[in-house]
C-alpha cells in the first residue's frame, strides 16, 4: 500500500469534505435540524478520514467542529500562566470533579480529589436527607425534587435579587427539560380554564428547540425577526406593535443572554419590555407570561447579570415570569444535566407541577444527590465561577481573532460581531454567496447556519466549546 504524503492526504480529505457537503446540502433543514446535521457531517468525515489512514494532524486542521456549544473540559489545553495556577485551565476537569484520579490531561495529572469528594458528599447528603424524612429511593409524589436542594436554588435566585422560596422551584433534567415541562404545564392550564389556544412569541434568532416543543403542545407560533441594528434583540416598540396585532399571545420566550448571538439584554432594555407588558395587563387585562431562559446568566459579568435579573423583581413582573436555569450549562457540567425552573408566582408553580408528576414521575435519586454535591462544591469554591468566566472570555477572544485573520485572507465575512462578554458563541454575518457549507469547505470550520435559529443563512454561529481555538496564524 502506497503511503500518501501529508499534502496528498490533505487533498484527499478536502475531496471527501466536498463530496459530503454536496450530499448533505439539500437536507440541511430536514430531520433533527441544522445543528445536529452539521455536527453529524463532521463526525462522518472524521470516521472516513481514519479509514483512509489520514494523519490526525491533517484531520485536526481540516475538520474543526464549532457546532455544539457545550465545553469539553477534558479537552481543555489552554494554560496562559503558571502550571497549576489560576490561569491553567487544564485543571478545570479536576477542579469540577470530573477528572478521575491519576487521569492525564494534556500534560497535567489530575489528583481526582474532587471526584472523590463529590462521592463522599453524596453519601453525607443522603444521610442528611434521611434525618429530614426524605428518602430519595422512594416515590416523590410531586415529582419536582427534594425540598432541600430546591431551597438552596431559591437562595441562589435571591442573590440575583429574586424573592422566591423552595415552593417556587422545580428541578429539571437540564434547562431543555424545564422548558418542555413549563410549556406543557401552561398549555394544560389554558385547557382547564378554557382560555383558547395559547399563542407564544419567539424573537429570532434564538434557541429553536422550545419552538418545536411549543408546536407539539398545540401553541400558535408567532415569530419575529430581530434586526442587527438592535443587536438582534426585541425592542419595547416592536413588542408593543406585535401585541397590538396578535391578541392570542399569552407567552413570550425570551433568552436574556442570547444563543446564538452572544448579545444580552441590558437592564434598561428589559425594563422597557416590562413596561409594555405592564401596560397591556393594566389596560387590557391580558396575562402575558415571560419564559426567561437564563442558560447563560452566570457566564458574563456578575454585576451586569445581577442588574438584568433585578428588573424581574417588581411584584407584578415577577408574578408573570417563569425562569429556566441551567446549572450544568453555566458550570460546564454537560453530562450531568442539572437544571431548574423558578416560577415567580408560587400558585403557577403548583399548577404546572402536573407536568413533572405525569412526565418523569420523580427526579432520579442518585442524580439529585450528585446535583446537591456539585452545588456544594461550587459554593465552597466560588473562585471556580470566576475561573470559568475567564476561560470563556479567553476562548471567545481567540475565536474572534482567528476569524478576523481568516477574513483578511479570504474575505468571507461581512461582519464578525463582538459579544457582551457572555455565552460560548460567536455570531457572524457572511458575505453574499457564502453559507455554512462554503465556509466549511474553504476554512475547515463547521458552524451552524442561521436557519438553525429561525433566521437567515447569511448568518452563522460558531461555538468555542468542544475544541480549543488554534492561536497560530
C-alpha positions in Angstrom: 0.0 0.0 0.0 1.4 3.4 -1.1 1.7 5.9 1.8 0.5 9.3 0.7 2.4 12.4 1.7 0.8 14.8 4.2 -0.1 17.2 1.4 -1.7 14.4 -0.7 -3.6 13.4 2.4 -4.8 16.9 2.8 -6.0 17.0 -0.8 -7.8 13.6 -0.3 -9.6 14.9 2.9 -10.7 18.1 1.1 -12.2 15.9 -1.7 -14.0 13.8 0.9 -15.3 17.0 2.5 -16.5 18.5 -0.7 -18.4 15.2 -1.6 -20.0 15.0 1.8 -21.1 18.7 1.7 -22.7 18.1 -1.7 -24.5 15.1 -0.3 -25.9 16.9 2.8 -26.6 20.4 1.4 -30.2 19.5 0.1 -31.1 18.0 3.5 -29.8 20.6 6.0 -33.3 21.7 7.2 -34.7 18.2 7.5 -34.8 15.8 10.4 -33.0 16.8 13.6 -32.2 20.3 12.4 -29.1 22.2 11.2 -27.1 22.0 14.4 -27.1 18.2 14.6 -26.8 17.8 10.8 -23.6 19.9 10.7 -22.2 18.0 13.7 -23.0 14.7 12.0 -21.2 15.8 8.8 -18.1 16.4 10.8 -18.3 13.1 12.6 -18.8 11.2 9.4 -15.9 12.9 7.8 -13.6 12.2 10.8 -14.6 8.5 10.6 -13.9 8.5 6.8 -10.6 10.1 7.3 -9.5 7.5 9.8 -10.5 4.7 7.4 -8.3 6.3 4.7 -5.4 6.5 7.2 -5.2 10.3 7.0 -2.9 11.7 9.7 -4.5 13.1 12.8 -2.8 16.5 12.4 -4.4 16.9 8.9 -7.8 15.8 10.4 -7.5 18.4 13.2 -6.6 21.2 10.7 -9.3 20.4 8.1 -12.2 19.3 10.3 -12.9 21.9 13.0 -16.2 21.2 14.8 -17.7 24.5 16.1 -21.3 23.3 16.0 -22.1 22.0 19.5 -22.0 24.6 22.3 -21.0 22.5 25.4 -17.5 22.7 26.8 -15.5 19.6 26.7 -13.5 20.1 29.9 -11.3 17.0 29.3 -10.3 18.6 26.0 -9.1 21.9 27.5 -5.4 22.5 26.7 -5.0 26.2 27.5 -2.5 27.3 30.1 -1.7 31.0 30.0 0.1 31.2 33.4 2.0 29.1 35.8 1.2 25.3 35.6 -1.4 24.5 38.3 -2.1 28.2 38.8 -5.4 30.2 38.3 -4.7 30.6 34.6 -4.0 26.9 34.0 -7.4 25.9 32.5 -6.3 22.3 32.0 -7.1 21.8 35.7 -10.9 22.6 35.3 -11.8 19.0 34.8 -10.1 18.2 38.1 -11.5 21.4 39.8 -15.0 20.4 38.8 -14.7 16.8 40.0 -14.9 15.3 36.5 -11.3 14.1 36.1 -10.6 10.6 37.5 -7.7 10.1 40.0 -4.5 9.9 38.0 -6.1 10.9 34.7 -3.7 12.5 32.2 -5.0 15.8 30.8 -2.7 17.4 28.2 0.4 17.4 30.4 -1.5 17.8 33.7 -2.1 14.8 36.0 -5.4 15.0 37.8 -5.4 14.3 41.6 -9.1 13.2 41.4 -9.6 14.7 44.9 -12.8 16.5 43.9 -14.1 13.4 42.0 -13.8 11.5 45.3 -15.1 14.5 47.3 -18.3 14.6 45.3 -19.0 10.9 46.1 -18.3 11.3 49.7 -20.6 14.4 49.9 -23.3 12.5 48.1 -23.3 9.9 50.9 -23.4 12.7 53.5 -26.3 14.4 51.8 -28.3 11.1 51.6 -27.8 10.7 55.4 -28.8 14.3 56.0 -32.0 13.9 53.9 -32.9 10.7 55.7 -32.8 12.5 59.0 -35.2 15.0 57.5 -37.6 12.2 56.5 -36.7 12.4 52.8 -35.8 9.1 51.1 -34.8 9.6 47.5 -35.1 5.9 46.9 -38.9 6.2 47.4 -41.6 7.7 45.2 -41.8 11.5 45.2 -45.5 12.2 44.9 -45.0 15.7 43.4 -42.1 14.7 41.2 -40.4 18.2 41.5 -37.3 17.2 43.5 -36.3 17.3 47.2 -37.1 20.4 49.1 -33.6 20.9 50.5 -32.0 21.3 47.1 -34.9 23.4 45.9 -34.4 25.7 48.8 -30.7 26.1 48.0 -31.5 27.0 44.4 -34.1 29.5 45.7 -31.4 31.1 47.7 -29.3 31.4 44.5 -32.2 33.3 42.9 -32.5 35.5 46.0 -28.8 36.5 45.4 -29.8 37.7 41.9 -32.5 39.8 43.6 -35.5 37.5 43.0 -37.5 36.9 46.2 -38.6 33.3 46.0 -38.6 30.2 48.2 -38.3 26.5 47.6 -42.0 26.3 46.8 -41.3 28.4 43.6 -38.6 26.0 42.4 -38.8 22.7 40.5 -35.8 20.6 39.5 -35.4 19.7 35.8 -33.0 17.4 33.9 -31.3 20.3 32.2 -32.9 23.6 31.0 -34.4 22.0 27.9 -36.4 19.6 30.1 -37.5 22.5 32.2 -38.8 24.5 29.2 -40.6 21.5 27.9 -42.4 20.8 31.2 -43.2 24.5 31.6 -44.8 24.8 28.1 -46.7 21.6 28.7 -47.9 22.9 32.1 -49.0 26.3 30.8 -50.9 24.6 27.9 -52.6 22.4 30.5 -53.7 25.5 32.5 -55.1 27.1 29.3 -57.2 24.0 28.6 -58.5 23.7 32.1 -59.5 27.4 32.1 -60.9 27.2 28.6 -59.0 30.3 27.5 -58.4 29.1 24.0 -55.3 28.1 22.1 -52.4 29.9 23.6 -50.1 31.9 21.3 -46.4 32.2 22.0 -43.9 34.7 20.7 -40.4 33.7 19.6 -38.0 36.6 18.9 -35.4 35.2 16.4 -32.6 34.3 16.0 -32.9 32.2 19.1 -32.6 28.7 20.5 -35.1 26.8 18.4 -35.9 23.7 20.5 -38.6 25.5 22.6 -40.4 26.4 19.3 -40.6 22.7 18.4 -41.8 21.9 21.9 -44.5 24.6 21.8 -45.7 23.4 18.5 -46.0 19.8 19.8 -48.2 21.1 22.7 -50.6 22.9 20.4 -49.4 26.5 20.8 -49.9 29.0 18.0 -46.4 30.1 17.0 -45.6 33.7 16.4 -42.1 34.5 15.1 -40.4 37.9 14.9 -37.1 38.5 13.2 -35.0 41.0 15.2 -32.5 43.3 13.4 -28.7 43.7 13.5 -29.1 47.4 14.4 -30.8 46.3 17.7 -28.1 43.6 18.3 -30.7 41.0 17.5 -32.9 41.9 20.5 -36.6 42.6 20.7 -37.2 46.3 21.4 -40.1 47.7 23.5 -41.6 49.4 20.5 -41.6 46.2 18.5 -43.1 44.2 21.3 -45.9 46.8 21.6 -46.6 46.5 17.9 -46.6 42.7 18.0 -49.0 42.5 21.0 -51.4 45.0 19.4 -51.7 42.8 16.3 -51.8 39.4 18.0 -54.2 39.2 20.9 -53.7 35.5 21.4 -50.1 35.8 22.6 -50.0 34.7 26.3 -46.4 33.6 26.5 -43.1 35.2 25.4 -39.9 33.1 25.2 -37.0 35.4 25.9 -33.4 34.4 26.0 -32.0 37.0 28.4 -28.4 36.3 27.2 -28.8 35.0 23.7 -27.8 31.8 22.0 -26.7 32.2 19.1 -25.8 35.9 19.0 -23.9 36.2 22.4 -25.7 39.6 22.9 -27.5 40.2 26.2 -30.4 42.4 27.1 -29.3 45.3 29.3 -31.3 46.2 32.4 -32.7 49.3 30.7 -33.9 47.2 27.7 -35.6 44.7 30.0 -37.2 47.5 32.0 -38.7 48.9 28.7 -40.1 45.4 27.8 -41.6 45.1 31.3 -43.3 48.4 31.0 -45.0 47.4 27.7 -46.3 44.2 29.3 -47.4 46.1 32.4 -49.5 48.4 30.3 -51.2 45.6 28.5 -52.0 43.9 31.8 -53.5 47.1 33.3 -55.3 48.4 30.3 -56.5 45.2 28.7 -56.3 42.6 31.5 -54.0 40.4 29.4 -51.9 37.9 31.4 -48.8 37.5 29.3 -46.0 35.3 30.8 -42.3 35.6 30.1 -40.4 32.3 30.0 -37.0 33.8 30.8 -34.2 31.5 29.6 -31.3 32.0 31.9 -29.0 29.3 30.4 -26.1 31.8 30.1 -26.7 34.0 33.1 -23.6 33.4 35.1 -21.3 33.3 32.1 -20.9 37.0 31.9 -20.0 39.9 34.1 -21.7 39.3 37.5 -22.7 42.9 38.1 -24.4 43.2 34.7 -26.1 39.8 35.2 -27.4 40.9 38.6 -28.7 44.2 37.1 -30.6 42.2 34.4 -32.1 39.9 37.0 -33.2 42.6 39.3 -35.5 44.0 36.7 -37.8 41.0 37.2 -38.1 41.6 40.9 -41.1 44.0 40.8 -44.1 42.1 42.1 -46.3 42.5 39.1 -43.4 41.4 36.7 -42.2 38.6 38.9 -45.8 37.2 39.2 -45.8 36.7 35.4 -42.3 35.4 34.9 -41.0 31.8 34.8 -37.2 31.5 34.9 -35.5 28.5 33.4 -31.9 28.0 34.6 -29.1 25.6 33.5 -26.8 24.9 36.4 -24.9 22.4 34.2 -24.5 24.8 31.3 -23.1 27.7 33.4 -20.6 25.4 35.1 -19.8 23.1 32.1 -21.3 20.0 33.8 -22.7 19.0 30.5 -23.3 15.3 31.0 -25.0 15.8 34.4 -28.0 17.7 33.0 -28.7 20.0 36.1 -31.5 22.5 35.5 -34.3 24.1 37.4 -37.5 26.2 36.9 -38.4 29.1 39.1 -42.0 30.5 38.9 -42.4 34.0 40.3 -45.9 33.0 41.3 -46.0 30.0 43.6 -49.5 29.3 42.5 -48.3 28.8 38.9 -45.5 26.6 40.2 -48.1 24.4 41.9 -50.3 24.3 38.9 -47.7 23.4 36.3 -46.2 20.7 38.6 -48.6 18.3 36.8 -46.0 18.2 34.0 -43.5 16.8 36.5 -45.6 14.2 38.2 -47.1 13.0 34.9 -43.8 13.3 33.0 -40.7 12.0 34.8 -42.8 10.9 37.8 -39.9 11.7 40.1 -36.5 13.2 39.7 -33.8 10.3 39.8 -32.5 9.9 43.4 -28.8 9.4 42.5 -28.9 12.4 40.2 -30.4 14.6 42.9 -27.5 13.6 45.3 -24.9 14.5 42.7 -26.7 17.7 41.9 -26.5 18.6 45.6 -22.9 17.7 45.9 -21.9 19.7 42.8 -23.8 22.7 44.1 -21.9 22.4 47.4 -18.6 22.1 45.6 -19.2 25.3 43.7 -20.5 27.1 46.8 -17.4 26.2 48.7 -15.1 27.2 45.8 -16.6 30.5 44.5 -13.3 31.2 42.6 -14.3 28.4 40.2 -17.1 30.5 38.7 -14.6 33.3 38.1 -12.1 30.9 36.5 -14.8 29.6 34.1 -15.8 33.1 33.1 -12.2 33.9 32.4 -11.9 30.8 30.3 -15.0 31.6 28.3 -13.6 35.1 27.7 -10.2 33.8 26.6 -11.7 31.4 24.0 -14.2 33.9 22.6 -11.4 36.5 22.1 -9.2 33.9 20.4 -12.0 32.8 18.1 -12.8 36.3 17.1 -9.1 36.9 16.4 -8.9 33.7 14.3 -12.0 34.7 12.3 -10.5 38.1 11.6 -7.3 36.5 10.4 -9.2 34.2 8.1 -11.2 37.2 6.8 -8.0 39.1 5.9 -7.0 36.2 3.7 -10.4 35.1 2.2 -12.9 37.9 2.7 -15.8 35.6 3.6 -17.3 37.6 6.5 -19.3 40.8 6.0 -19.2 41.3 9.8 -17.7 39.4 12.7 -19.8 40.6 15.6 -18.4 41.2 19.1 -20.4 40.0 22.1 -21.5 41.1 25.6 -18.8 39.0 27.2 -21.1 36.1 27.8 -22.1 32.7 26.4 -19.8 30.3 24.5 -20.6 31.5 20.9 -19.8 33.9 18.1 -22.4 35.1 15.7 -21.2 36.5 12.3 -22.6 37.7 9.0 -21.3 36.2 5.8 -20.5 37.9 2.5 -23.0 37.4 -0.4 -22.7 34.0 -1.9 -21.3 32.4 1.3 -23.1 30.0 3.6 -22.2 27.5 6.3 -21.2 24.9 3.7 -18.9 27.2 1.7 -17.3 28.4 5.0 -16.7 24.7 6.0 -15.2 23.9 2.6 -13.0 27.0 2.4 -11.8 27.1 6.1 -12.4 23.7 7.5 -14.5 25.2 10.3 -18.0 23.8 10.7 -20.6 26.2 12.1 -24.4 26.3 12.3 -26.4 28.2 9.7 -28.7 31.0 10.8 -31.7 28.8 9.8 -30.9 26.6 12.8 -32.1 29.6 14.9 -35.1 30.7 12.8 -33.0 33.3 10.9 -31.2 33.9 7.6 -28.4 31.6 6.3 -26.3 34.7 5.6 -25.5 34.4 9.3 -23.5 31.7 11.1 -22.9 30.6 14.7 -19.6 29.2 15.9 -19.1 27.6 19.3 -15.9 27.8 21.4 -16.9 24.7 23.3 -15.8 21.3 22.1 -12.3 22.1 21.0 -9.8 24.8 21.7 -9.1 27.7 19.4 -5.9 27.5 17.3 -3.9 30.6 18.1 -1.3 30.3 15.3 -1.8 32.1 12.0 
